[in-house]
Amino acid sequence: MTEDLGFIHRFVPAADSGSGETLLVLHGTGGDENDLIGIGQAVAPGAAILSPRGNVLENGAPRFFRRVSEGVFDPREVRSRAEELARFVRAATVTYSLDAGRIFALGYSNGANIAATVMLTEPGILQGSVLLRPMLVYEPPDQKDLSASTVFISAGRMDPIVPTTSVERLAALFEAVHADVTLKWQLAAHSLVPSEVREAADWLNLQRARV
């Protein structure tokens, strides 16, 4: 664990020296830089893992951006936090000698939402993202072409936190800016199920073939 580059974070070097791939893992509310390491390694075996801790505290629980109330966000603050995370990724790319063209994100809940916002506002930082239980938290006024980007969205049909309509709007927003979108619905609530980790790994394998 280290505190430089603007975020407390963990970096796990690639187990496969020939991989060249990095997975940016982004925890949910109350998580930290250790939470998704195992899931990240299951989704992207052999890849390097870059795992920051959110810089915002909500009643002591780390997050990547603030909530005004449940499901309500300040667009300016969300965008500012996405830009902050993008700067971290750029700095980490230099510090850890990463391939800037082979960085994917894997985010859960709040982490998925910040990953989606980075993709929408900072094209090129992430080649693609696995978004687990995301919702639409930010609609950029200046839409950018994401035709070179890919997105895997895994949502829960019985999720009491994320409205179905919000997931569908997020997928439609990515499609509107020409990203390649895969949307999977799980018979689950907000917690993850093993099958979607396997589905995410299969999806990422397909993306590797496109690089």
Buried (B, 14 or more C-beta within 10 A) or exposed (E): EEEEBBBBBBBBEBEEEEBBBBBBBBBBBBBBBEBBBEBBBBBBEEBBBBBBBBBBEBEEBBBBBEBEEEEEBBEEBBBEBBBBBBBBBBBBBEEBEBBEEBBBBBBBBBBBBBBBBBBBBBBBBBBBBBBBBBBBBBEBEEEBEBEBBBBBBBBBEEBEBBBBEBBBBBBEBBBEBBBBBBBBBBEBBBEBBEEBBEBBBEBBEEBBEEE
